[in-house]
Amino acid sequence: MRDRGQTSLPDAAVGEAWAYRARRQDPLVQVMVLKVGVKTPRRLLIRFVDDDFEGRQNWVPSARLKALWHDVDAGHGPRPSTWPTWRGSCAGP
């Protein structure tokens, strides 16, 4: 099974649906991975799924893929069950 931790770049495969975000303030949108580039830094050819994008495709850095689409809760971000456990890393009040 592949590691999909937030600290490493996503290990996306052709045909997978991912949540994409270009900038922190942008909403997550669904994309499909069409190709994986061979040069570094690694880039992916993606197709935006929503009709608003009219089938737009773009080569993007893999770091813009935030989570597998099925792990996204109604477009609001990754589900809490997929968040890393931070127990003991923060001092409580």
Secondary structure, DSSP 8 states (H G I E B T S, - for coil): -----TTS-----TT-EEEE-SSTTS--EEEEEEEE-SSSS-EEEEEE-SGGGTT-EEEEEGGGEEEEGGGBSTTSSB-GGGS---TTSS---
